[in-house]
């Protein structure tokens, strides 16, 4: 399911225009992005927890030059 299909299915289920629902989803996405950027976790019961994790760099070696 892509974004367009998700919006359409939700709009049908909630009986509201897809355009209006798309605006609501954009606001929700922006709010989640803002909180994740500030280092906060987002917990959605029944769905899961969204969090930003710091990962170590990977050491990559070129197979020919070995650098």
C-alpha atoms as an extended CHARMM CRD file, in Angstrom:
* protein
*
        67  EXT
         1         1  UNK       CA              0.0000000000        0.0000000000        0.0000000000  PROA      1               0.0000000000
         2         2  UNK       CA              1.4150000000        3.3710000000       -0.9570000000  PROA      2               0.0000000000
         3         3  UNK       CA              0.6180000000        6.8320000000        0.4470000000  PROA      3               0.0000000000
         4         4  UNK       CA             -2.1780000000        7.5270000000       -2.0430000000  PROA      4               0.0000000000
         5         5  UNK       CA             -3.8910000000        4.2000000000       -1.3310000000  PROA      5               0.0000000000
         6         6  UNK       CA             -3.5780000000        4.7260000000        2.4230000000  PROA      6               0.0000000000
         7         7  UNK       CA             -5.1720000000        8.1710000000        2.2070000000  PROA      7               0.0000000000
         8         8  UNK       CA             -7.9930000000        6.8810000000        0.0020000000  PROA      8               0.0000000000
         9         9  UNK       CA             -8.7300000000        3.8940000000        2.2660000000  PROA      9               0.0000000000
        10        10  UNK       CA             -8.7290000000        6.0930000000        5.3650000000  PROA      10              0.0000000000
        11        11  UNK       CA            -10.9290000000        8.6860000000        3.6490000000  PROA      11              0.0000000000
        12        12  UNK       CA            -13.4320000000        5.9920000000        2.6930000000  PROA      12              0.0000000000
        13        13  UNK       CA            -13.4130000000        4.5470000000        6.2220000000  PROA      13              0.0000000000
        14        14  UNK       CA            -13.8050000000        7.9470000000        7.8950000000  PROA      14              0.0000000000
        15        15  UNK       CA            -16.2180000000        9.2580000000        5.2620000000  PROA      15              0.0000000000
        16        16  UNK       CA            -14.2890000000       12.4550000000        4.6500000000  PROA      16              0.0000000000
        17        17  UNK       CA            -12.6840000000       13.9790000000        1.5550000000  PROA      17              0.0000000000
        18        18  UNK       CA             -9.2620000000       12.5540000000        0.6870000000  PROA      18              0.0000000000
        19        19  UNK       CA             -7.8740000000       16.0600000000        0.1750000000  PROA      19              0.0000000000
        20        20  UNK       CA             -8.8040000000       17.0570000000        3.7250000000  PROA      20              0.0000000000
        21        21  UNK       CA             -7.4190000000       13.8330000000        5.1680000000  PROA      21              0.0000000000
        22        22  UNK       CA             -4.1930000000       14.3440000000        3.2240000000  PROA      22              0.0000000000
        23        23  UNK       CA             -3.7760000000       17.7330000000        4.9420000000  PROA      23              0.0000000000
        24        24  UNK       CA             -4.3090000000       16.1040000000        8.3520000000  PROA      24              0.0000000000
        25        25  UNK       CA             -1.7270000000       13.4390000000        7.5380000000  PROA      25              0.0000000000
        26        26  UNK       CA              0.7750000000       16.1020000000        6.4250000000  PROA      26              0.0000000000
        27        27  UNK       CA              0.3880000000       17.9120000000        9.7560000000  PROA      27              0.0000000000
        28        28  UNK       CA              0.7730000000       14.6380000000       11.7050000000  PROA      28              0.0000000000
        29        29  UNK       CA              3.8850000000       13.7380000000        9.7030000000  PROA      29              0.0000000000
        30        30  UNK       CA              5.4360000000       17.1650000000       10.2860000000  PROA      30              0.0000000000
        31        31  UNK       CA              4.7640000000       16.9400000000       14.0260000000  PROA      31              0.0000000000
        32        32  UNK       CA              6.3250000000       13.4700000000       14.2330000000  PROA      32              0.0000000000
        33        33  UNK       CA              9.3560000000       14.6150000000       12.2400000000  PROA      33              0.0000000000
        34        34  UNK       CA              9.7670000000       17.6510000000       14.4930000000  PROA      34              0.0000000000
        35        35  UNK       CA              9.6960000000       15.5480000000       17.6640000000  PROA      35              0.0000000000
        36        36  UNK       CA             12.0510000000       12.9020000000       16.2500000000  PROA      36              0.0000000000
        37        37  UNK       CA             14.4650000000       15.6450000000       15.1440000000  PROA      37              0.0000000000
        38        38  UNK       CA             14.4790000000       16.9600000000       18.7240000000  PROA      38              0.0000000000
        39        39  UNK       CA             15.5300000000       13.5150000000       19.9680000000  PROA      39              0.0000000000
        40        40  UNK       CA             12.1410000000       12.5380000000       21.3760000000  PROA      40              0.0000000000
        41        41  UNK       CA             10.6360000000        9.0800000000       20.9250000000  PROA      41              0.0000000000
        42        42  UNK       CA              7.0930000000        8.6050000000       19.6570000000  PROA      42              0.0000000000
        43        43  UNK       CA              5.0350000000        5.7500000000       21.0880000000  PROA      43              0.0000000000
        44        44  UNK       CA              1.8190000000        4.7530000000       19.3340000000  PROA      44              0.0000000000
        45        45  UNK       CA             -0.0850000000        2.0390000000       21.2380000000  PROA      45              0.0000000000
        46        46  UNK       CA             -0.9680000000       -0.9060000000       19.0170000000  PROA      46              0.0000000000
        47        47  UNK       CA              1.5480000000        0.1950000000       16.3870000000  PROA      47              0.0000000000
        48        48  UNK       CA              4.9880000000        0.6350000000       17.9100000000  PROA      48              0.0000000000
        49        49  UNK       CA              7.6380000000        3.1220000000       18.9370000000  PROA      49              0.0000000000
        50        50  UNK       CA              9.4890000000        5.4300000000       16.5810000000  PROA      50              0.0000000000
        51        51  UNK       CA             12.9560000000        6.5040000000       17.6500000000  PROA      51              0.0000000000
        52        52  UNK       CA             16.1250000000        7.8640000000       16.1210000000  PROA      52              0.0000000000
        53        53  UNK       CA             19.2140000000        5.7680000000       16.7460000000  PROA      53              0.0000000000
        54        54  UNK       CA             22.8230000000        6.7660000000       16.3320000000  PROA      54              0.0000000000
        55        55  UNK       CA             24.7610000000        4.2310000000       14.2610000000  PROA      55              0.0000000000
        56        56  UNK       CA             28.5220000000        3.8960000000       14.0170000000  PROA      56              0.0000000000
        57        57  UNK       CA             30.1840000000        4.5690000000       10.6890000000  PROA      57              0.0000000000
        58        58  UNK       CA             31.0100000000        1.6080000000        8.4910000000  PROA      58              0.0000000000
        59        59  UNK       CA             34.5850000000        1.1330000000        7.3830000000  PROA      59              0.0000000000
        60        60  UNK       CA             34.5410000000        0.5570000000        3.6280000000  PROA      60              0.0000000000
        61        61  UNK       CA             37.6150000000       -0.6940000000        1.7860000000  PROA      61              0.0000000000
        62        62  UNK       CA             37.8980000000       -0.4920000000       -1.9880000000  PROA      62              0.0000000000
        63        63  UNK       CA             38.6740000000       -4.0460000000       -3.1810000000  PROA      63              0.0000000000
        64        64  UNK       CA             41.3080000000       -2.9860000000       -5.7120000000  PROA      64              0.0000000000
        65        65  UNK       CA             43.1560000000       -0.1330000000       -4.0280000000  PROA      65              0.0000000000
        66        66  UNK       CA             42.5360000000       -1.3350000000       -0.4490000000  PROA      66              0.0000000000
        67        67  UNK       CA             41.9900000000        2.2480000000        0.7260000000  PROA      67              0.0000000000
